[in-house]
Amino acid sequence: MSETRGTPPTDRLTEVFDLVGPLYRRAQRKVEQDAPIEGLSVGVRAVLNMLREHGPMTVPQMGREQALSRQFVQRMTNDAAARGLVETAPNPAHKRSSLIRLTEEGRAAIEAVMERERTVLRQAGGDLTEAEIETCLHVLSRLLRLLDDIDMD
């Protein structure tokens, strides 16, 4: 990175966006390289992880949570269901929008992926302090909230 003294924060935030894109794409490739073990695409992995973290959700809820189109999430959910990784359940709050939940096979698959990812991240995170990680999360969360009004459908 270049000299930053006197650089406006907006220019520095542009540097964050410039790093996030390649980081995301490389992480996506890494997941896809490792996924054949469970046969998971990045999209199916995202669906399984949301369900692991939040419990049963509807397709529209998952789309909003991950800033993905409802159609994309539906395709990934259909792929996961075809493989027996998720199943539908009645939604007491909405008759037409079923809840999607992990099956035991889905839970095992996402846990295996998460453990492999943790192994890789241990290599990167060894010298980072908790304060540095907290600051990173704070900045990225703030930038994400800035773009909350973007319509994904």
HELIX and SHEET records of a PDB file:
HELIX    1   1 PRO A    9  ASP A   34  1                                  26    
HELIX    2   2 ALA A   35  ILE A   37  5                                   3    
HELIX    3   3 VAL A   42  HIS A   54  1                                  13    
HELIX    4   4 VAL A   59  GLN A   66  1                                   8    
HELIX    5   5 ARG A   70  ALA A   82  1                                  13    
HELIX    6   6 GLU A  104  GLY A  125  1                                  22    
HELIX    7   7 GLU A  130  LEU A  146  1                                  17    
SHEET    1   A 2 VAL A  86  ALA A  89  0                                        
SHEET    2   A 2 LEU A  99  LEU A 102 -1                                        
END                                                                             
